[in-house]
Amino acid sequence: MPKALVIEDTPDNMRLITFLLNRSGYETIEAGTGQKGIELALATPRPDFIILDIQLPDMSGNEVLAAIRNSEANGSIPIIAMTSYAMSGDREKLLAAGCNGYLEKPIDPLKVIEQIHEILGETS
């Protein structure tokens, strides 16, 4: 079963995305802070991909992204930003910084798994 690490500090968002991932056959690991997310991203066994909120209480999602990308995990773990940042250019900045994909909040429960599959290059 593929494993997703969800780094998200808002309980309602965490419940929704983990529910949708679990229902679609993914095992989920939850981190409510950036530091915990980094620890879990580098733990063995590593997750197959990461859903990363960009606004976290202890550090920015960009800092979490940089820490994971600069670690021994490097580019091997796909990271999907999930954010309410919807300013012009934010998507491009996150992709240029090392994210593999970008999901805008609020997520569409009917489409988000399809979007994740598309980003990961998976077929449903």
Backbone as XML, in Angstrom:
<?xml version="1.0"?>
<chain id="A" units="angstrom">
  <residue number="1" name="MET">
    <atom name="N" x="0.850" y="-1.175" z="0.000"/>
    <atom name="CA" x="0.000" y="0.000" z="0.000"/>
    <atom name="C" x="0.901" y="1.245" z="0.000"/>
  </residue>
  <residue number="2" name="PRO">
    <atom name="N" x="0.726" y="2.160" z="-0.960"/>
    <atom name="CA" x="1.535" y="3.378" z="-0.987"/>
    <atom name="C" x="1.281" y="4.226" z="0.264"/>
  </residue>
  <residue number="3" name="LYS">
    <atom name="N" x="2.357" y="4.869" z="0.730"/>
    <atom name="CA" x="2.280" y="5.641" z="1.969"/>
    <atom name="C" x="2.462" y="7.125" z="1.679"/>
  </residue>
  <residue number="4" name="ALA">
    <atom name="N" x="1.524" y="7.939" z="2.189"/>
    <atom name="CA" x="1.569" y="9.388" z="2.036"/>
    <atom name="C" x="1.802" y="10.033" z="3.395"/>
  </residue>
  <residue number="5" name="LEU">
    <atom name="N" x="2.755" y="10.956" z="3.446"/>
    <atom name="CA" x="2.953" y="11.786" z="4.625"/>
    <atom name="C" x="2.206" y="13.090" z="4.393"/>
  </residue>
  <residue number="6" name="VAL">
    <atom name="N" x="1.313" y="13.433" z="5.317"/>
    <atom name="CA" x="0.545" y="14.674" z="5.215"/>
    <atom name="C" x="1.042" y="15.614" z="6.306"/>
  </residue>
  <residue number="7" name="ILE">
    <atom name="N" x="1.620" y="16.745" z="5.890"/>
    <atom name="CA" x="2.111" y="17.758" z="6.821"/>
    <atom name="C" x="1.117" y="18.915" z="6.759"/>
  </residue>
  <residue number="8" name="GLU">
    <atom name="N" x="0.274" y="18.992" z="7.784"/>
    <atom name="CA" x="-0.857" y="19.944" z="7.797"/>
    <atom name="C" x="-1.197" y="20.254" z="9.242"/>
  </residue>
  <residue number="9" name="ASP">
    <atom name="N" x="-1.334" y="21.538" z="9.589"/>
    <atom name="CA" x="-1.609" y="21.909" z="10.977"/>
    <atom name="C" x="-3.077" y="22.140" z="11.288"/>
  </residue>
  <residue number="10" name="THR">
    <atom name="N" x="-3.937" y="22.263" z="10.295"/>
    <atom name="CA" x="-5.357" y="22.509" z="10.536"/>
    <atom name="C" x="-6.088" y="21.161" z="10.635"/>
  </residue>
  <residue number="11" name="PRO">
    <atom name="N" x="-6.667" y="20.855" z="11.805"/>
    <atom name="CA" x="-7.298" y="19.543" z="12.001"/>
    <atom name="C" x="-8.349" y="19.184" z="10.939"/>
  </residue>
  <residue number="12" name="ASP">
    <atom name="N" x="-9.211" y="20.124" z="10.560"/>
    <atom name="CA" x="-10.236" y="19.805" z="9.558"/>
    <atom name="C" x="-9.612" y="19.446" z="8.212"/>
  </residue>
  <residue number="13" name="ASN">
    <atom name="N" x="-8.599" y="20.189" z="7.800"/>
    <atom name="CA" x="-7.913" y="19.871" z="6.539"/>
    <atom name="C" x="-7.218" y="18.520" z="6.623"/>
  </residue>
  <residue number="14" name="MET">
    <atom name="N" x="-6.590" y="18.233" z="7.783"/>
    <atom name="CA" x="-5.912" y="16.945" z="7.970"/>
    <atom name="C" x="-6.921" y="15.808" z="7.874"/>
  </residue>
  <residue number="15" name="ARG">
    <atom name="N" x="-8.063" y="15.950" z="8.546"/>
    <atom name="CA" x="-9.079" y="14.885" z="8.511"/>
    <atom name="C" x="-9.570" y="14.645" z="7.093"/>
  </residue>
  <residue number="16" name="LEU">
    <atom name="N" x="-9.820" y="15.718" z="6.361"/>
    <atom name="CA" x="-10.356" y="15.578" z="5.008"/>
    <atom name="C" x="-9.358" y="14.906" z="4.079"/>
  </residue>
  <residue number="17" name="ILE">
    <atom name="N" x="-8.131" y="15.389" z="4.026"/>
    <atom name="CA" x="-7.176" y="14.827" z="3.068"/>
    <atom name="C" x="-6.788" y="13.397" z="3.444"/>
  </residue>
  <residue number="18" name="THR">
    <atom name="N" x="-6.635" y="13.102" z="4.738"/>
    <atom name="CA" x="-6.288" y="11.725" z="5.107"/>
    <atom name="C" x="-7.459" y="10.778" z="4.842"/>
  </residue>
  <residue number="19" name="PHE">
    <atom name="N" x="-8.676" y="11.230" z="5.076"/>
    <atom name="CA" x="-9.847" y="10.412" z="4.762"/>
    <atom name="C" x="-9.874" y="10.067" z="3.277"/>
  </residue>
  <residue number="20" name="LEU">
    <atom name="N" x="-9.687" y="11.074" z="2.436"/>
    <atom name="CA" x="-9.734" y="10.853" z="0.986"/>
    <atom name="C" x="-8.591" y="9.947" z="0.523"/>
  </residue>
  <residue number="21" name="LEU">
    <atom name="N" x="-7.407" y="10.130" z="1.081"/>
    <atom name="CA" x="-6.273" y="9.275" z="0.721"/>
    <atom name="C" x="-6.513" y="7.840" z="1.184"/>
  </residue>
  <residue number="22" name="ASN">
    <atom name="N" x="-6.956" y="7.668" z="2.434"/>
    <atom name="CA" x="-7.226" y="6.318" z="2.962"/>
    <atom name="C" x="-8.283" y="5.608" z="2.143"/>
  </residue>
  <residue number="23" name="ARG">
    <atom name="N" x="-9.346" y="6.325" z="1.797"/>
    <atom name="CA" x="-10.438" y="5.751" z="1.000"/>
    <atom name="C" x="-9.959" y="5.330" z="-0.392"/>
  </residue>
  <residue number="24" name="SER">
    <atom name="N" x="-8.891" y="5.966" z="-0.848"/>
    <atom name="CA" x="-8.361" y="5.663" z="-2.182"/>
    <atom name="C" x="-7.201" y="4.672" z="-2.141"/>
  </residue>
  <residue number="25" name="GLY">
    <atom name="N" x="-6.974" y="4.061" z="-0.983"/>
    <atom name="CA" x="-5.983" y="2.995" z="-0.899"/>
    <atom name="C" x="-4.598" y="3.415" z="-0.455"/>
  </residue>
  <residue number="26" name="TYR">
    <atom name="N" x="-4.463" y="4.619" z="0.067"/>
    <atom name="CA" x="-3.170" y="5.072" z="0.573"/>
    <atom name="C" x="-3.135" y="4.947" z="2.090"/>
  </residue>
  <residue number="27" name="GLU">
    <atom name="N" x="-1.998" y="4.536" z="2.614"/>
    <atom name="CA" x="-1.747" y="4.610" z="4.050"/>
    <atom name="C" x="-1.278" y="6.037" z="4.309"/>
  </residue>
  <residue number="28" name="THR">
    <atom name="N" x="-1.669" y="6.615" z="5.438"/>
    <atom name="CA" x="-1.266" y="7.987" z="5.730"/>
    <atom name="C" x="-0.517" y="8.086" z="7.051"/>
  </residue>
  <residue number="29" name="ILE">
    <atom name="N" x="0.430" y="9.005" z="7.065"/>
    <atom name="CA" x="1.175" y="9.377" z="8.264"/>
    <atom name="C" x="0.890" y="10.861" z="8.447"/>
  </residue>
  <residue number="30" name="GLU">
    <atom name="N" x="0.644" y="11.293" z="9.674"/>
    <atom name="CA" x="0.263" y="12.684" z="9.919"/>
    <atom name="C" x="1.331" y="13.430" z="10.705"/>
  </residue>
  <residue number="31" name="ALA">
    <atom name="N" x="1.590" y="14.669" z="10.270"/>
    <atom name="CA" x="2.484" y="15.571" z="11.005"/>
    <atom name="C" x="1.806" y="16.928" z="11.087"/>
  </residue>
  <residue number="32" name="GLY">
    <atom name="N" x="1.689" y="17.459" z="12.293"/>
    <atom name="CA" x="1.030" y="18.743" z="12.493"/>
    <atom name="C" x="1.970" y="19.933" z="12.513"/>
  </residue>
  <residue number="33" name="THR">
    <atom name="N" x="3.285" y="19.661" z="12.433"/>
    <atom name="CA" x="4.275" y="20.740" z="12.401"/>
    <atom name="C" x="5.305" y="20.441" z="11.313"/>
  </residue>
  <residue number="34" name="GLY">
    <atom name="N" x="6.021" y="21.476" z="10.926"/>
    <atom name="CA" x="7.061" y="21.294" z="9.922"/>
    <atom name="C" x="8.183" y="20.402" z="10.417"/>
  </residue>
  <residue number="35" name="GLN">
    <atom name="N" x="8.618" y="20.604" z="11.665"/>
    <atom name="CA" x="9.716" y="19.799" z="12.202"/>
    <atom name="C" x="9.350" y="18.325" z="12.253"/>
  </residue>
  <residue number="36" name="LYS">
    <atom name="N" x="8.148" y="18.021" z="12.719"/>
    <atom name="CA" x="7.698" y="16.619" z="12.757"/>
    <atom name="C" x="7.624" y="16.058" z="11.334"/>
  </residue>
  <residue number="37" name="GLY">
    <atom name="N" x="7.189" y="16.894" z="10.396"/>
    <atom name="CA" x="7.125" y="16.466" z="9.001"/>
    <atom name="C" x="8.486" y="16.105" z="8.455"/>
  </residue>
  <residue number="38" name="ILE">
    <atom name="N" x="9.488" y="16.912" z="8.753"/>
    <atom name="CA" x="10.853" y="16.620" z="8.296"/>
    <atom name="C" x="11.320" y="15.297" z="8.890"/>
  </residue>
  <residue number="39" name="GLU">
    <atom name="N" x="11.105" y="15.114" z="10.197"/>
    <atom name="CA" x="11.513" y="13.866" z="10.856"/>
    <atom name="C" x="10.865" y="12.652" z="10.197"/>
  </residue>
  <residue number="40" name="LEU">
    <atom name="N" x="9.562" y="12.731" z="9.956"/>
    <atom name="CA" x="8.845" y="11.601" z="9.367"/>
    <atom name="C" x="9.224" y="11.390" z="7.902"/>
  </residue>
  <residue number="41" name="ALA">
    <atom name="N" x="9.541" y="12.475" z="7.179"/>
    <atom name="CA" x="9.944" y="12.349" z="5.770"/>
    <atom name="C" x="11.253" y="11.590" z="5.640"/>
  </residue>
  <residue number="42" name="LEU">
    <atom name="N" x="12.122" y="11.723" z="6.641"/>
    <atom name="CA" x="13.436" y="11.097" z="6.584"/>
    <atom name="C" x="13.507" y="9.774" z="7.331"/>
  </residue>
  <residue number="43" name="ALA">
    <atom name="N" x="12.410" y="9.389" z="7.977"/>
    <atom name="CA" x="12.373" y="8.131" z="8.726"/>
    <atom name="C" x="12.376" y="6.946" z="7.757"/>
  </residue>
  <residue number="44" name="THR">
    <atom name="N" x="12.722" y="5.802" z="8.285"/>
    <atom name="CA" x="12.698" y="4.584" z="7.484"/>
    <atom name="C" x="11.521" y="3.746" z="7.926"/>
  </residue>
  <residue number="45" name="PRO">
    <atom name="N" x="10.718" y="3.208" z="7.028"/>
    <atom name="CA" x="10.755" y="3.465" z="5.585"/>
    <atom name="C" x="10.194" y="4.847" z="5.264"/>
  </residue>
  <residue number="46" name="ARG">
    <atom name="N" x="10.699" y="5.435" z="4.209"/>
    <atom name="CA" x="10.258" y="6.766" z="3.798"/>
    <atom name="C" x="8.886" y="6.688" z="3.142"/>
  </residue>
  <residue number="47" name="PRO">
    <atom name="N" x="8.133" y="7.796" z="3.224"/>
    <atom name="CA" x="6.833" y="7.821" z="2.534"/>
    <atom name="C" x="7.042" y="7.806" z="1.017"/>
  </residue>
  <residue number="48" name="ASP">
    <atom name="N" x="6.019" y="7.396" z="0.298"/>
    <atom name="CA" x="6.077" y="7.384" z="-1.165"/>
    <atom name="C" x="5.899" y="8.789" z="-1.737"/>
  </residue>
  <residue number="49" name="PHE">
    <atom name="N" x="5.154" y="9.636" z="-1.019"/>
    <atom name="CA" x="5.019" y="11.037" z="-1.406"/>
    <atom name="C" x="4.552" y="11.842" z="-0.200"/>
  </residue>
  <residue number="50" name="ILE">
    <atom name="N" x="4.660" y="13.176" z="-0.346"/>
    <atom name="CA" x="4.332" y="14.087" z="0.754"/>
    <atom name="C" x="3.336" y="15.133" z="0.268"/>
  </residue>
  <residue number="51" name="ILE">
    <atom name="N" x="2.310" y="15.377" z="1.085"/>
    <atom name="CA" x="1.396" y="16.500" z="0.895"/>
    <atom name="C" x="1.841" y="17.545" z="1.920"/>
  </residue>
  <residue number="52" name="LEU">
    <atom name="N" x="2.243" y="18.724" z="1.458"/>
    <atom name="CA" x="2.852" y="19.730" z="2.330"/>
    <atom name="C" x="2.061" y="21.029" z="2.342"/>
  </residue>
  <residue number="53" name="ASP">
    <atom name="N" x="1.521" y="21.361" z="3.518"/>
    <atom name="CA" x="0.899" y="22.666" z="3.713"/>
    <atom name="C" x="2.028" y="23.700" z="3.746"/>
  </residue>
  <residue number="54" name="ILE">
    <atom name="N" x="1.812" y="24.868" z="3.199"/>
    <atom name="CA" x="2.859" y="25.888" z="3.147"/>
    <atom name="C" x="2.825" y="26.806" z="4.370"/>
  </residue>
  <residue number="55" name="GLN">
    <atom name="N" x="1.685" y="26.925" z="5.032"/>
    <atom name="CA" x="1.587" y="27.741" z="6.249"/>
    <atom name="C" x="1.508" y="26.817" z="7.459"/>
  </residue>
  <residue number="56" name="LEU">
    <atom name="N" x="2.628" y="26.703" z="8.170"/>
    <atom name="CA" x="2.711" y="25.835" z="9.341"/>
    <atom name="C" x="3.062" y="26.676" z="10.562"/>
  </residue>
  <residue number="57" name="PRO">
    <atom name="N" x="2.770" y="26.179" z="11.773"/>
    <atom name="CA" x="2.966" y="27.002" z="12.964"/>
    <atom name="C" x="4.427" y="27.222" z="13.357"/>
  </residue>
  <residue number="58" name="ASP">
    <atom name="N" x="5.307" y="26.281" z="13.078"/>
    <atom name="CA" x="6.680" y="26.380" z="13.566"/>
    <atom name="C" x="7.696" y="26.829" z="12.526"/>
  </residue>
  <residue number="59" name="MET">
    <atom name="N" x="7.392" y="26.630" z="11.262"/>
    <atom name="CA" x="8.277" y="27.032" z="10.178"/>
    <atom name="C" x="7.469" y="27.059" z="8.895"/>
  </residue>
  <residue number="60" name="SER">
    <atom name="N" x="7.980" y="27.716" z="7.889"/>
    <atom name="CA" x="7.216" y="27.777" z="6.643"/>
    <atom name="C" x="7.345" y="26.467" z="5.868"/>
  </residue>
  <residue number="61" name="GLY">
    <atom name="N" x="6.381" y="26.217" z="5.038"/>
    <atom name="CA" x="6.445" y="25.047" z="4.176"/>
    <atom name="C" x="7.652" y="25.101" z="3.260"/>
  </residue>
  <residue number="62" name="ASN">
    <atom name="N" x="8.064" y="26.310" z="2.871"/>
    <atom name="CA" x="9.261" y="26.454" z="2.042"/>
    <atom name="C" x="10.505" y="25.965" z="2.785"/>
  </residue>
  <residue number="63" name="GLU">
    <atom name="N" x="10.565" y="26.229" z="4.100"/>
    <atom name="CA" x="11.689" y="25.747" z="4.906"/>
    <atom name="C" x="11.665" y="24.222" z="5.017"/>
  </residue>
  <residue number="64" name="VAL">
    <atom name="N" x="10.471" y="23.655" z="5.171"/>
    <atom name="CA" x="10.323" y="22.202" z="5.234"/>
    <atom name="C" x="10.765" y="21.596" z="3.901"/>
  </residue>
  <residue number="65" name="LEU">
    <atom name="N" x="10.297" y="22.178" z="2.818"/>
    <atom name="CA" x="10.666" y="21.717" z="1.480"/>
    <atom name="C" x="12.182" y="21.735" z="1.299"/>
  </residue>
  <residue number="66" name="ALA">
    <atom name="N" x="12.824" y="22.838" z="1.664"/>
    <atom name="CA" x="14.275" y="22.964" z="1.520"/>
    <atom name="C" x="15.005" y="21.934" z="2.379"/>
  </residue>
  <residue number="67" name="ALA">
    <atom name="N" x="14.537" y="21.725" z="3.608"/>
    <atom name="CA" x="15.188" y="20.763" z="4.501"/>
    <atom name="C" x="15.113" y="19.349" z="3.937"/>
  </residue>
  <residue number="68" name="ILE">
    <atom name="N" x="13.978" y="18.979" z="3.379"/>
    <atom name="CA" x="13.831" y="17.635" z="2.808"/>
    <atom name="C" x="14.670" y="17.524" z="1.536"/>
  </residue>
  <residue number="69" name="ARG">
    <atom name="N" x="14.612" y="18.535" z="0.678"/>
    <atom name="CA" x="15.364" y="18.502" z="-0.578"/>
    <atom name="C" x="16.873" y="18.519" z="-0.351"/>
  </residue>
  <residue number="70" name="ASN">
    <atom name="N" x="17.338" y="19.105" z="0.761"/>
    <atom name="CA" x="18.769" y="19.169" z="1.060"/>
    <atom name="C" x="19.247" y="18.003" z="1.917"/>
  </residue>
  <residue number="71" name="SER">
    <atom name="N" x="18.371" y="17.055" z="2.193"/>
    <atom name="CA" x="18.711" y="15.892" z="3.020"/>
    <atom name="C" x="19.113" y="14.726" z="2.128"/>
  </residue>
  <residue number="72" name="GLU">
    <atom name="N" x="19.379" y="13.602" z="2.772"/>
    <atom name="CA" x="19.712" y="12.399" z="2.003"/>
    <atom name="C" x="18.528" y="11.904" z="1.175"/>
  </residue>
  <residue number="73" name="ALA">
    <atom name="N" x="17.304" y="12.331" z="1.514"/>
    <atom name="CA" x="16.131" y="11.946" z="0.720"/>
    <atom name="C" x="16.128" y="12.683" z="-0.612"/>
  </residue>
  <residue number="74" name="ASN">
    <atom name="N" x="16.691" y="13.895" z="-0.614"/>
    <atom name="CA" x="16.851" y="14.734" z="-1.798"/>
    <atom name="C" x="15.599" y="14.755" z="-2.660"/>
  </residue>
  <residue number="75" name="GLY">
    <atom name="N" x="15.741" y="14.509" z="-3.942"/>
    <atom name="CA" x="14.617" y="14.623" z="-4.861"/>
    <atom name="C" x="13.836" y="13.354" z="-5.039"/>
  </residue>
  <residue number="76" name="SER">
    <atom name="N" x="14.135" y="12.345" z="-4.249"/>
    <atom name="CA" x="13.501" y="11.047" z="-4.473"/>
    <atom name="C" x="12.055" y="10.979" z="-3.991"/>
  </residue>
  <residue number="77" name="ILE">
    <atom name="N" x="11.640" y="11.888" z="-3.131"/>
    <atom name="CA" x="10.270" y="11.855" z="-2.611"/>
    <atom name="C" x="9.464" y="12.954" z="-3.296"/>
  </residue>
  <residue number="78" name="PRO">
    <atom name="N" x="8.417" y="12.599" z="-4.031"/>
    <atom name="CA" x="7.564" y="13.642" z="-4.602"/>
    <atom name="C" x="6.881" y="14.445" z="-3.494"/>
  </residue>
  <residue number="79" name="ILE">
    <atom name="N" x="6.897" y="15.765" z="-3.640"/>
    <atom name="CA" x="6.276" y="16.653" z="-2.662"/>
    <atom name="C" x="5.242" y="17.510" z="-3.380"/>
  </residue>
  <residue number="80" name="ILE">
    <atom name="N" x="4.010" y="17.463" z="-2.858"/>
    <atom name="CA" x="2.900" y="18.219" z="-3.431"/>
    <atom name="C" x="2.504" y="19.307" z="-2.434"/>
  </residue>
  <residue number="81" name="ALA">
    <atom name="N" x="2.653" y="20.563" z="-2.845"/>
    <atom name="CA" x="2.232" y="21.677" z="-1.990"/>
    <atom name="C" x="0.707" y="21.735" z="-1.987"/>
  </residue>
  <residue number="82" name="MET">
    <atom name="N" x="0.135" y="21.937" z="-0.808"/>
    <atom name="CA" x="-1.307" y="22.107" z="-0.676"/>
    <atom name="C" x="-1.500" y="23.398" z="0.113"/>
  </residue>
  <residue number="83" name="THR">
    <atom name="N" x="-1.952" y="24.434" z="-0.573"/>
    <atom name="CA" x="-1.938" y="25.739" z="0.060"/>
    <atom name="C" x="-3.080" y="26.630" z="-0.376"/>
  </residue>
  <residue number="84" name="SER">
    <atom name="N" x="-3.379" y="27.582" z="0.484"/>
    <atom name="CA" x="-4.374" y="28.588" z="0.138"/>
    <atom name="C" x="-3.702" y="29.790" z="-0.514"/>
  </residue>
  <residue number="85" name="TYR">
    <atom name="N" x="-2.367" y="29.769" z="-0.606"/>
    <atom name="CA" x="-1.668" y="30.817" z="-1.363"/>
    <atom name="C" x="-2.160" y="30.761" z="-2.793"/>
  </residue>
  <residue number="86" name="ALA">
    <atom name="N" x="-2.784" y="31.792" z="-3.237"/>
    <atom name="CA" x="-3.306" y="31.791" z="-4.607"/>
    <atom name="C" x="-2.883" y="33.052" z="-5.340"/>
  </residue>
  <residue number="87" name="MET">
    <atom name="N" x="-1.803" y="33.644" z="-4.869"/>
    <atom name="CA" x="-1.304" y="34.848" z="-5.510"/>
    <atom name="C" x="-0.621" y="34.469" z="-6.818"/>
  </residue>
  <residue number="88" name="SER">
    <atom name="N" x="-0.656" y="35.376" z="-7.758"/>
    <atom name="CA" x="-0.019" y="35.151" z="-9.045"/>
    <atom name="C" x="1.460" y="34.838" z="-8.835"/>
  </residue>
  <residue number="89" name="GLY">
    <atom name="N" x="1.910" y="33.739" z="-9.416"/>
    <atom name="CA" x="3.309" y="33.348" z="-9.340"/>
    <atom name="C" x="3.649" y="32.398" z="-8.216"/>
  </residue>
  <residue number="90" name="ASP">
    <atom name="N" x="2.748" y="32.219" z="-7.224"/>
    <atom name="CA" x="3.057" y="31.330" z="-6.093"/>
    <atom name="C" x="3.254" y="29.884" z="-6.548"/>
  </residue>
  <residue number="91" name="ARG">
    <atom name="N" x="2.397" y="29.428" z="-7.432"/>
    <atom name="CA" x="2.511" y="28.053" z="-7.940"/>
    <atom name="C" x="3.876" y="27.847" z="-8.590"/>
  </residue>
  <residue number="92" name="GLU">
    <atom name="N" x="4.265" y="28.777" z="-9.442"/>
    <atom name="CA" x="5.530" y="28.669" z="-10.153"/>
    <atom name="C" x="6.716" y="28.700" z="-9.187"/>
  </residue>
  <residue number="93" name="LYS">
    <atom name="N" x="6.631" y="29.552" z="-8.140"/>
    <atom name="CA" x="7.712" y="29.642" z="-7.158"/>
    <atom name="C" x="7.874" y="28.317" z="-6.408"/>
  </residue>
  <residue number="94" name="LEU">
    <atom name="N" x="6.753" y="27.709" z="-6.021"/>
    <atom name="CA" x="6.821" y="26.437" z="-5.294"/>
    <atom name="C" x="7.357" y="25.313" z="-6.181"/>
  </residue>
  <residue number="95" name="LEU">
    <atom name="N" x="6.950" y="25.293" z="-7.426"/>
    <atom name="CA" x="7.457" y="24.271" z="-8.345"/>
    <atom name="C" x="8.955" y="24.476" z="-8.583"/>
  </residue>
  <residue number="96" name="ALA">
    <atom name="N" x="9.372" y="25.720" z="-8.735"/>
    <atom name="CA" x="10.792" y="26.022" z="-8.946"/>
    <atom name="C" x="11.623" y="25.677" z="-7.705"/>
  </residue>
  <residue number="97" name="ALA">
    <atom name="N" x="11.026" y="25.778" z="-6.518"/>
    <atom name="CA" x="11.724" y="25.477" z="-5.266"/>
    <atom name="C" x="11.864" y="23.982" z="-5.019"/>
  </residue>
  <residue number="98" name="GLY">
    <atom name="N" x="11.136" y="23.152" z="-5.780"/>
    <atom name="CA" x="11.298" y="21.711" z="-5.630"/>
    <atom name="C" x="10.036" y="20.913" z="-5.422"/>
  </residue>
  <residue number="99" name="CYS">
    <atom name="N" x="8.871" y="21.556" z="-5.435"/>
    <atom name="CA" x="7.622" y="20.797" z="-5.347"/>
    <atom name="C" x="7.341" y="20.130" z="-6.697"/>
  </residue>
  <residue number="100" name="ASN">
    <atom name="N" x="6.732" y="18.965" z="-6.630"/>
    <atom name="CA" x="6.358" y="18.245" z="-7.851"/>
    <atom name="C" x="4.978" y="18.626" z="-8.340"/>
  </residue>
  <residue number="101" name="GLY">
    <atom name="N" x="4.185" y="19.232" z="-7.458"/>
    <atom name="CA" x="2.831" y="19.619" z="-7.824"/>
    <atom name="C" x="2.287" y="20.616" z="-6.823"/>
  </residue>
  <residue number="102" name="TYR">
    <atom name="N" x="1.092" y="21.110" z="-7.133"/>
    <atom name="CA" x="0.489" y="22.194" z="-6.358"/>
    <atom name="C" x="-1.020" y="21.992" z="-6.339"/>
  </residue>
  <residue number="103" name="LEU">
    <atom name="N" x="-1.590" y="21.964" z="-5.142"/>
    <atom name="CA" x="-3.034" y="21.862" z="-4.970"/>
    <atom name="C" x="-3.513" y="23.086" z="-4.209"/>
  </residue>
  <residue number="104" name="GLU">
    <atom name="N" x="-4.543" y="23.753" z="-4.727"/>
    <atom name="CA" x="-5.089" y="24.925" z="-4.044"/>
    <atom name="C" x="-6.153" y="24.512" z="-3.036"/>
  </residue>
  <residue number="105" name="LYS">
    <atom name="N" x="-6.130" y="25.174" z="-1.869"/>
    <atom name="CA" x="-7.195" y="25.031" z="-0.878"/>
    <atom name="C" x="-8.239" y="26.094" z="-1.181"/>
  </residue>
  <residue number="106" name="PRO">
    <atom name="N" x="-9.481" y="25.841" z="-0.910"/>
    <atom name="CA" x="-9.979" y="24.554" z="-0.417"/>
    <atom name="C" x="-9.920" y="23.503" z="-1.524"/>
  </residue>
  <residue number="107" name="ILE">
    <atom name="N" x="-9.533" y="22.298" z="-1.122"/>
    <atom name="CA" x="-9.441" y="21.220" z="-2.103"/>
    <atom name="C" x="-10.842" y="20.759" z="-2.488"/>
  </residue>
  <residue number="108" name="ASP">
    <atom name="N" x="-10.953" y="20.236" z="-3.678"/>
    <atom name="CA" x="-12.219" y="19.682" z="-4.156"/>
    <atom name="C" x="-12.193" y="18.184" z="-3.855"/>
  </residue>
  <residue number="109" name="PRO">
    <atom name="N" x="-12.998" y="17.717" z="-2.889"/>
    <atom name="CA" x="-12.975" y="16.305" z="-2.509"/>
    <atom name="C" x="-13.257" y="15.352" z="-3.670"/>
  </residue>
  <residue number="110" name="LEU">
    <atom name="N" x="-13.965" y="15.832" z="-4.683"/>
    <atom name="CA" x="-14.301" y="14.972" z="-5.812"/>
    <atom name="C" x="-13.170" y="14.886" z="-6.838"/>
  </residue>
  <residue number="111" name="LYS">
    <atom name="N" x="-12.219" y="15.806" z="-6.765"/>
    <atom name="CA" x="-11.161" y="15.849" z="-7.779"/>
    <atom name="C" x="-9.752" y="15.675" z="-7.240"/>
  </residue>
  <residue number="112" name="VAL">
    <atom name="N" x="-9.550" y="15.819" z="-5.924"/>
    <atom name="CA" x="-8.197" y="15.885" z="-5.396"/>
    <atom name="C" x="-7.395" y="14.597" z="-5.618"/>
  </residue>
  <residue number="113" name="ILE">
    <atom name="N" x="-8.005" y="13.445" z="-5.488"/>
    <atom name="CA" x="-7.263" y="12.194" z="-5.695"/>
    <atom name="C" x="-6.835" y="12.068" z="-7.157"/>
  </residue>
  <residue number="114" name="GLU">
    <atom name="N" x="-7.710" y="12.450" z="-8.064"/>
    <atom name="CA" x="-7.358" y="12.458" z="-9.482"/>
    <atom name="C" x="-6.190" y="13.418" z="-9.735"/>
  </residue>
  <residue number="115" name="GLN">
    <atom name="N" x="-6.214" y="14.571" z="-9.073"/>
    <atom name="CA" x="-5.119" y="15.537" z="-9.223"/>
    <atom name="C" x="-3.808" y="14.965" z="-8.675"/>
  </residue>
  <residue number="116" name="ILE">
    <atom name="N" x="-3.863" y="14.273" z="-7.549"/>
    <atom name="CA" x="-2.680" y="13.656" z="-6.959"/>
    <atom name="C" x="-2.135" y="12.591" z="-7.903"/>
  </residue>
  <residue number="117" name="HIS">
    <atom name="N" x="-3.007" y="11.747" z="-8.440"/>
    <atom name="CA" x="-2.581" y="10.728" z="-9.395"/>
    <atom name="C" x="-1.871" y="11.353" z="-10.582"/>
  </residue>
  <residue number="118" name="GLU">
    <atom name="N" x="-2.437" y="12.436" z="-11.069"/>
    <atom name="CA" x="-1.861" y="13.127" z="-12.241"/>
    <atom name="C" x="-0.465" y="13.657" z="-11.911"/>
  </residue>
  <residue number="119" name="ILE">
    <atom name="N" x="-0.311" y="14.279" z="-10.761"/>
    <atom name="CA" x="0.985" y="14.818" z="-10.335"/>
    <atom name="C" x="2.011" y="13.702" z="-10.181"/>
  </residue>
  <residue number="120" name="LEU">
    <atom name="N" x="1.591" y="12.580" z="-9.625"/>
    <atom name="CA" x="2.501" y="11.460" z="-9.382"/>
    <atom name="C" x="2.709" y="10.589" z="-10.613"/>
  </residue>
  <residue number="121" name="GLY">
    <atom name="N" x="1.950" y="10.864" z="-11.671"/>
    <atom name="CA" x="2.075" y="10.054" z="-12.876"/>
    <atom name="C" x="1.469" y="8.674" z="-12.727"/>
  </residue>
  <residue number="122" name="GLU">
    <atom name="N" x="0.477" y="8.559" z="-11.860"/>
    <atom name="CA" x="-0.197" y="7.272" z="-11.615"/>
    <atom name="C" x="-1.466" y="7.207" z="-12.450"/>
  </residue>
  <residue number="123" name="THR">
    <atom name="N" x="-1.854" y="5.995" z="-12.753"/>
    <atom name="CA" x="-3.140" y="5.800" z="-13.430"/>
    <atom name="C" x="-4.103" y="5.211" z="-12.425"/>
  </residue>
  <residue number="124" name="SER">
    <atom name="N" x="-5.357" y="5.661" z="-12.479"/>
    <atom name="CA" x="-6.352" y="5.170" z="-11.513"/>
    <atom name="C" x="-6.936" y="3.860" z="-11.949"/>
  </residue>
</chain>
